[in-house]
């Protein structure tokens, strides 16, 4: 099975926001975020995928997600794509 780590971006009223997560179905997960069924912190925004990585191990994907959530500099750099 393939797993993905992704960074989503949203620009609502000039306020940029990013969200990092992992999934095994990236299209379905983005859809859920955009209809308000994703994470609580993503509700009410229109999201787009700014960055994604592919993994063959769930543990490696979860590890990478943890790292990206803590790396504020990288998230800020990625958020320039919004």
C-alpha distance (Angstrom), angle and dihedral (degrees) to the residues before:
residue distance angle dihedral
X1 . . .
X2 3.80 . .
X3 3.79 123.3 .
X4 3.79 128.7 -165.5
X5 3.77 134.1 -154.0
X6 3.78 111.4 -156.4
X7 3.77 142.1 -177.2
X8 3.78 116.2 -147.0
X9 3.78 124.3 -162.0
X10 3.77 133.4 -158.8
X11 3.78 133.2 -179.9
X12 3.79 111.0 -163.1
X13 3.80 117.0 172.4
X14 3.79 90.7 -20.8
X15 3.80 94.0 -52.3
X16 3.78 111.7 121.5
X17 3.78 119.0 -152.0
X18 3.80 133.4 176.8
X19 3.77 131.5 -159.6
X20 3.81 128.2 -165.8
X21 3.80 123.2 -155.6
X22 3.79 145.4 143.5
X23 3.80 132.1 -127.6
X24 3.79 144.0 156.0
X25 3.84 92.8 -130.7
X26 3.78 110.9 43.8
X27 3.83 97.6 -179.3
X28 3.80 93.0 51.6
X29 3.81 91.6 45.2
X30 3.82 93.2 51.7
X31 3.80 89.7 48.7
X32 3.82 90.6 52.6
X33 3.80 91.9 49.5
X34 3.81 90.5 51.0
X35 3.81 94.9 50.4
X36 3.80 92.7 47.6
X37 3.82 97.0 -104.8
X38 3.81 95.2 107.5
X39 3.77 125.9 81.4
X40 3.79 116.2 -25.5
X41 3.82 91.7 -115.8
X42 3.83 92.2 58.0
X43 3.81 97.9 56.3
X44 3.79 119.1 121.1
X45 3.79 97.6 21.8
X46 3.79 136.3 98.5
X47 3.81 108.4 -123.8
X48 3.76 133.7 -162.4
X49 3.79 130.1 -172.4
X50 3.78 111.0 -104.4
X51 3.79 98.7 172.3
X52 3.80 139.3 3.6
X53 3.78 139.2 179.4
X54 3.81 128.7 -164.2
X55 3.83 124.6 -134.7
X56 3.79 134.9 178.7
X57 3.80 93.0 -152.4
X58 3.80 126.4 63.8
X59 3.81 90.2 -149.6
X60 3.81 92.6 54.3
X61 3.80 91.0 48.2
X62 3.80 91.5 50.1
X63 3.81 90.8 47.9
X64 3.79 91.7 51.3
X65 3.81 91.3 47.1
X66 3.81 89.9 53.9
X67 3.82 90.6 50.2
X68 3.83 93.4 48.7
X69 3.81 92.4 48.2
X70 3.80 89.4 57.4
X71 3.84 96.3 43.1
X72 3.81 101.4 86.4
X73 3.82 93.5 169.3
X74 3.80 92.6 57.5
X75 3.81 92.4 45.4
X76 3.80 90.4 51.2
X77 3.81 90.4 50.0
X78 3.81 91.4 49.0
X79 3.82 91.8 46.6
X80 3.82 90.2 64.5
X81 3.82 85.8 79.3
X82 3.82 91.9 69.1
